[in-house]
Amino acid sequence: MSSDTVVNNEAKNQFEIESGSQKSKLQYRLTGDGRIDLVHTEVPEDLTGQGLGSSLVVAALKYARDNDLQAIPSCPFVASYVERHPEWNDVVTEP
């Protein structure tokens, strides 16, 4: 897994990792009913396979847990991650 720092850019509603001049991101939407919809994960093609996407998902799920939010895994990458990591089941909900 990557050691890059994940930042929650609340102004853009996305978790981000800066890698040189490139940015990986996980976009989200706060639904207003105690849920966070994890909508889209994007990692530049030449940075794939380095664990950046997983780092973004973990940061988003920790944010949800720390803020008593239920996470909606609308993004296929997020949905796949939580299927493989049942330790997050307490924070994940269906749309």
C-alpha positions in Angstrom: 0.0 0.0 0.0 1.2 3.5 -0.8 2.6 5.7 1.9 1.4 8.9 0.2 -0.7 11.2 2.3 -4.4 11.3 1.6 -6.1 14.7 2.0 -9.8 15.3 2.3 -10.4 18.3 -0.1 -13.8 19.2 1.3 -14.2 22.1 -1.1 -14.1 19.6 -4.0 -15.8 16.7 -2.1 -12.9 14.4 -2.8 -10.1 12.6 -1.1 -6.8 13.2 -2.9 -3.2 12.0 -3.2 -0.7 14.2 -4.9 2.0 12.2 -6.7 4.4 14.7 -8.3 2.3 16.6 -10.8 -0.5 14.0 -10.8 -3.5 13.6 -8.6 -5.4 10.5 -7.6 -8.9 11.1 -6.2 -12.0 9.5 -4.7 -15.0 11.8 -5.2 -17.8 11.7 -2.7 -21.2 13.2 -2.0 -22.6 13.8 1.5 -26.3 12.9 1.3 -27.4 14.9 4.3 -29.0 11.8 6.0 -25.9 10.5 7.7 -24.4 8.9 4.7 -21.5 9.5 2.4 -21.8 8.3 -1.2 -18.4 7.2 -2.6 -19.0 8.0 -6.2 -15.8 7.7 -8.3 -12.2 6.7 -7.9 -9.6 7.9 -10.4 -5.9 7.0 -10.5 -3.7 8.1 -13.4 -2.9 5.1 -15.6 0.9 5.2 -15.0 0.3 5.1 -11.2 -2.1 2.1 -11.1 -1.0 -0.9 -9.1 0.7 1.1 -6.4 -2.1 0.9 -3.9 -3.2 4.5 -4.3 -6.9 3.6 -4.9 -6.9 1.4 -1.8 -5.4 4.2 0.2 -8.1 6.5 -0.9 -10.8 4.0 -0.1 -9.4 3.4 3.4 -9.2 7.1 4.1 -12.8 7.6 3.0 -14.0 4.7 5.1 -12.1 5.9 8.2 -13.6 9.3 7.6 -17.1 7.7 7.5 -16.4 5.7 10.7 -14.9 8.7 12.6 -17.9 10.9 11.7 -20.6 8.3 12.3 -21.5 8.2 8.6 -22.6 5.2 6.6 -20.6 4.8 3.3 -22.4 4.0 0.1 -20.0 2.2 -2.3 -21.4 3.5 -5.6 -18.0 3.4 -7.2 -17.3 -0.1 -8.6 -13.7 0.1 -7.3 -14.9 0.9 -3.8 -17.6 -1.8 -3.9 -14.9 -4.4 -4.9 -12.6 -3.2 -2.1 -15.2 -3.5 0.6 -16.2 -7.0 -0.7 -12.6 -8.1 -0.1 -12.3 -6.3 3.3 -15.2 -7.3 5.6 -13.7 -5.4 8.4 -15.5 -2.3 7.0 -19.0 -3.9 6.9 -20.0 -1.9 10.0 -19.6 1.4 8.0 -20.9 0.3 4.6 -24.6 0.4 3.5 -26.6 -0.2 0.4 -27.7 2.8 -1.8 
